[in-house]
Amino acid sequence: MRKKKLLIVIESLAAAGAEKSLISFLSALDYSRFEVDLQLFKYGGEFEQYLPNEVNLLSPLDYTVFVEKRLGAQLLSFDFKKLLARIKYSIAIRQGITFHMDKARMYWKHVSPCFRTNPKEYDVAIGYAQGIPTFYVVDKVKAKQKWGWVNVSYRPTGINYKFQERFYESLSHIVTVSNSAFDVFSEIYPQFKQKMLVLWDMLDANLIQKMAEIKKESQIDKSIPSLLTIARLNKTQKGYDIILGACKILRNRGLHFKWYAIGRGTYKEEMDQFIAENQLEETFIFLGTTPNPYPYIKDATIYVQTSRHEGYGLSIAEARILNTPVVTTEFDAVYNQMIPEKNGLVVKQDPVAVADAIQRLLTDQELYNSIVEYQKQEKKGNTEEIEKFYNLIQ
């Protein structure tokens, strides 16, 4: 039987949710049935080391190679088409654009003419995230079927709605990673509902539990209660402003704890300022990024998520696999996996509500223990989701 040719496109394999999900997906794939190419826009991400050997990581695209060069080298290349595209995009995003989809739209508007069409023809091409990967698959790839993953619950409006509509219209399938993400997207684009489906973010529980045993990875001080958040340092979606507010409230109440954050992002400068102004330097600790956050999750007393919207909430699922009680804000997809008072606490998107829930778990040992025991009985992982993919791709 001929192997199906599969192309997957994602921006990078940095330490983040969609990237982690893709590694699990690729690890579960049956390579006797598929020949897989992977296209990135940025190389050197933490998760690249976990790519299965069978995956063919394609060479960097010409434009991405160009922008990695020093400005002098760019000028000496005399490639004025790429240079002009970079200048136009740089000017565009300096006009106060902060929303990810606005950046993706402006990037594609100015930069896409610099990308050549992939010369190979595939059976299936997948944009494994909304935005640039999906744009690339639609405009620059030849394939019998084109799929697009939607791994956040978001509501594009105005120019973003119209801009993206063309791309989703061109797809054979639109995959969402949770029921709530499906509901949100089908509400925004009801005309595409018939080609939409849910394929949950994949988690390999055995691998997560094994990686959690690598003790040298964790830097958490277990002598006092520890809180952990794993998310891009972002205010709008990930709600780090809520985290900082809750941290200050708990410190002012006299609780002894340390709050660790794994992630990087553009909000860090503002976070540093808040931390300094409120003398939280010994309480709130940045750990940067790591391809293996699982020892940290296992060592943490409580895992805290303060997202305003998520497609699923992968880190919450990982905390549940490792039996670490969860405090999370109430976002669109939260009840796809959270059962309040059973496997954690779900609260309003508010610093006081988050602080109250954390304090409750730290002081009510009976509740804390009951959550741990409930988590131990929960189903672990969902690698069987790969069967849905096989059935659809026949």
Salt bridges, closest charged atoms under 4 A:
GLU11 OE2 - HIS100 NE2 3.76
GLU35 OE2 - LYS120 NZ 3.02
ASP37 OD2 - LYS120 NZ 3.02
GLU46 OE2 - ARG264 NH1 3.19
ASP62 OD2 - ARG116 NH2 3.18
ASP79 OD2 - LYS82 NZ 2.75
ASP102 OD1 - ARG105 NH2 2.90
ASP123 OD1 - ARG2 NH2 2.92
ASP123 OD1 - LYS144 NZ 3.28
ASP139 OD1 - ARG166 NH1 3.02
GLU165 OE1 - LYS162 NZ 3.04
GLU213 OE2 - LYS298 NZ 2.18
ASP241 OD2 - ARG308 NH2 2.83
ASP272 OD2 - LYS268 NZ 2.97
ASP299 OD1 - LYS215 NZ 3.48
ASP299 OD1 - LYS222 NZ 3.61
GLU310 OE2 - LYS238 NZ 2.57
GLU318 OE1 - LYS20 NZ 2.99
ASP332 OD2 - ARG155 NH1 3.35
GLU341 OE1 - ARG360 NH2 2.80
ASP356 OD1 - ARG253 NH2 2.74
GLU373 OE2 - LYS376 NZ 3.34
GLU378 OE2 - ARG320 NH2 3.21
GLU384 OE2 - LYS379 NZ 2.98
GLU385 OE1 - LYS388 NZ 3.20
